[in-house]
């Protein structure tokens, strides 16, 4: 009985590790997609958007 329980525990650990890795990959891909969308949607043309707060008066 003990060897069977050990094998089941190993299988569960491997399955859990696989699921964790898949979840981590999904999180990384989601963050990368959001970062890419932010860079693409950010208006990089006009330079005045950054210096608008500083106003000489």
C-alpha positions as CSV (number, residue, x, y, z in Angstrom):
1,X,0.0,0.0,0.0
2,X,2.8,2.4,0.9
3,X,4.5,2.3,-2.6
4,X,1.1,3.0,-4.2
5,X,0.5,6.0,-2.0
6,X,4.0,7.3,-2.7
7,X,3.4,7.0,-6.5
8,X,0.0,8.8,-6.1
9,X,1.7,11.6,-4.2
10,X,4.4,11.9,-6.8
11,X,1.8,12.1,-9.6
12,X,-0.2,14.7,-7.7
13,X,2.9,16.7,-7.1
14,X,3.9,16.5,-10.7
15,X,0.4,17.5,-11.8
16,X,0.3,20.4,-9.4
17,X,3.7,21.6,-10.6
18,X,2.5,21.4,-14.2
19,X,-0.7,23.4,-13.4
20,X,1.4,26.0,-11.5
21,X,3.8,26.3,-14.5
22,X,0.8,26.7,-16.8
23,X,-0.8,29.3,-14.6
24,X,2.5,31.2,-14.4
25,X,2.9,31.1,-18.2
26,X,-0.7,32.4,-18.6
27,X,0.0,35.3,-16.1
28,X,3.3,36.1,-17.9
29,X,1.6,36.1,-21.3
30,X,-1.3,38.2,-20.0
31,X,1.1,40.8,-18.6
32,X,3.2,40.9,-21.8
33,X,0.0,41.4,-23.8
34,X,-1.1,44.3,-21.6
35,X,2.3,45.9,-21.7
36,X,2.4,45.6,-25.6
37,X,-1.1,47.1,-25.8
38,X,-0.1,49.9,-23.5
39,X,3.0,50.7,-25.7
40,X,1.0,50.5,-28.9
41,X,-2.0,52.6,-27.7
42,X,0.2,55.2,-26.0
43,X,0.5,58.3,-28.2
44,X,4.2,58.6,-28.9
45,X,3.8,61.3,-31.6
46,X,3.3,64.6,-29.8
47,X,6.0,65.6,-27.3
48,X,3.9,68.3,-25.6
49,X,1.9,65.8,-23.6
50,X,4.8,65.2,-21.2
51,X,5.8,68.9,-20.8
52,X,2.3,70.2,-20.4
53,X,2.5,70.2,-16.6
54,X,5.6,72.5,-16.7
55,X,4.3,75.7,-17.8
56,X,6.5,78.8,-17.9
57,X,3.7,81.4,-17.4
